């Protein structure tokens, strides 16, 4: 696998791996295989959290990709991940940018889904 070779060359914690990990996860997601996508996207997010500046857009995008897919399975867990993505995108692009609106819309949908799930569980 190309990722294995990349990891051997760069080391397992090199930030250049983030894109490869995310692409694998998003490939699974595009096929509707969310459960297979999540570990790859989580690994990309965790590597971004460890190796990139706190307020960098690549870190925001890793959080966004993971949070967006996580919201499809466990929306309450996705909310803090997406909140962090919104915070960073707002800093970088502004509160009214199209990027911020897109990420915020996914956050709002996750909040709604989490609230609906909580109400359903409480019945």
C-alpha positions as semicolon CSV with decimal commas, in nm:
position;residue;x (nm);y (nm);z (nm)
1;X;0,000;0,000;0,000
2;X;0,111;0,350;-0,078
3;X;0,028;0,466;0,275
4;X;0,255;0,200;0,425
5;X;0,541;0,319;0,206
6;X;0,470;0,681;0,294
7;X;0,470;0,596;0,666
8;X;0,801;0,409;0,635
9;X;0,958;0,700;0,453
10;X;0,819;0,984;0,667
11;X;0,740;0,816;0,999
12;X;0,394;0,749;1,142
13;X;0,342;1,099;1,283
14;X;0,444;1,310;0,986
15;X;0,185;1,577;0,894
16;X;0,211;1,486;0,526
17;X;0,018;1,169;0,610
18;X;-0,293;1,365;0,709
19;X;-0,410;1,409;0,350
20;X;-0,359;1,041;0,265
21;X;-0,543;0,926;0,576
22;X;-0,829;1,166;0,512
23;X;-0,853;1,063;0,148
24;X;-0,885;0,698;0,244
25;X;-1,157;0,786;0,494
26;X;-1,343;1,006;0,249
27;X;-1,320;0,733;-0,014
28;X;-1,498;0,495;0,221
29;X;-1,748;0,767;0,303
30;X;-1,820;0,828;-0,066
31;X;-1,908;0,459;-0,091
32;X;-2,148;0,492;0,202
33;X;-1,912;0,297;0,430
34;X;-1,920;0,540;0,723
35;X;-1,809;0,286;0,984
36;X;-1,500;0,207;0,776
37;X;-1,435;0,577;0,712
38;X;-1,438;0,690;1,074
39;X;-1,112;0,527;1,195
40;X;-0,918;0,678;0,904
41;X;-1,068;1,021;0,954
42;X;-1,010;1,003;1,329
43;X;-0,647;0,911;1,271
44;X;-0,610;1,208;1,032
45;X;-0,774;1,441;1,288
46;X;-0,558;1,315;1,575
47;X;-0,242;1,353;1,369
48;X;-0,348;1,705;1,269
49;X;-0,416;1,789;1,635
50;X;-0,067;1,671;1,732
51;X;0,135;1,808;1,444
52;X;-0,028;2,123;1,308
53;X;-0,070;2,470;1,454
54;X;-0,383;2,498;1,668
55;X;-0,557;2,750;1,442
56;X;-0,449;2,616;1,102
57;X;-0,701;2,551;0,825
58;X;-0,564;2,201;0,755
59;X;-0,637;2,115;1,118
60;X;-0,986;2,261;1,082
61;X;-1,048;2,055;0,769
62;X;-0,934;1,734;0,940
63;X;-1,175;1,807;1,226
64;X;-1,451;1,897;0,985
65;X;-1,412;1,581;0,777
66;X;-1,415;1,360;1,085
67;X;-1,698;1,552;1,253
68;X;-1,915;1,550;0,943
69;X;-1,896;1,171;0,914
70;X;-1,915;1,112;1,290
71;X;-2,240;1,312;1,295
72;X;-2,396;1,046;1,073
73;X;-2,345;0,783;1,345
74;X;-2,302;0,965;1,676
75;X;-2,411;1,328;1,639
76;X;-2,366;1,424;2,004
77;X;-1,999;1,320;1,986
78;X;-1,959;1,518;1,664
79;X;-2,075;1,849;1,812
80;X;-1,750;1,944;1,997
81;X;-1,540;1,830;1,701
82;X;-1,742;2,049;1,466
83;X;-1,740;2,340;1,712
84;X;-1,362;2,338;1,697
85;X;-1,371;2,333;1,318
86;X;-1,611;2,630;1,314
87;X;-1,387;2,822;1,556
88;X;-1,082;2,780;1,336
89;X;-1,261;2,850;1,007
90;X;-1,412;3,167;1,154
91;X;-1,065;3,285;1,257
92;X;-0,923;3,214;0,916
93;X;-1,208;3,305;0,683
94;X;-1,435;3,531;0,886
95;X;-1,769;3,471;1,053
96;X;-1,971;3,534;0,736
97;X;-1,757;3,346;0,484
98;X;-1,903;3,068;0,273
99;X;-1,660;2,822;0,435
100;X;-1,778;2,919;0,782
101;X;-2,142;2,894;0,678
102;X;-2,084;2,545;0,537
103;X;-1,910;2,414;0,849
104;X;-2,162;2,585;1,076
105;X;-2,451;2,423;0,883
106;X;-2,304;2,079;0,948
107;X;-2,262;2,170;1,317
108;X;-2,623;2,288;1,337
109;X;-2,745;1,966;1,175
110;X;-2,542;1,760;1,424
111;X;-2,689;1,956;1,714
112;X;-3,040;1,898;1,581
113;X;-2,976;1,527;1,530
114;X;-2,825;1,497;1,879
115;X;-3,126;1,671;2,035
116;X;-3,367;1,450;1,844
117;X;-3,179;1,138;1,952
118;X;-3,181;1,254;2,314
119;X;-3,558;1,313;2,302
120;X;-3,616;0,974;2,143
121;X;-3,402;0,802;2,405
122;X;-3,594;0,979;2,680
123;X;-3,935;0,850;2,572
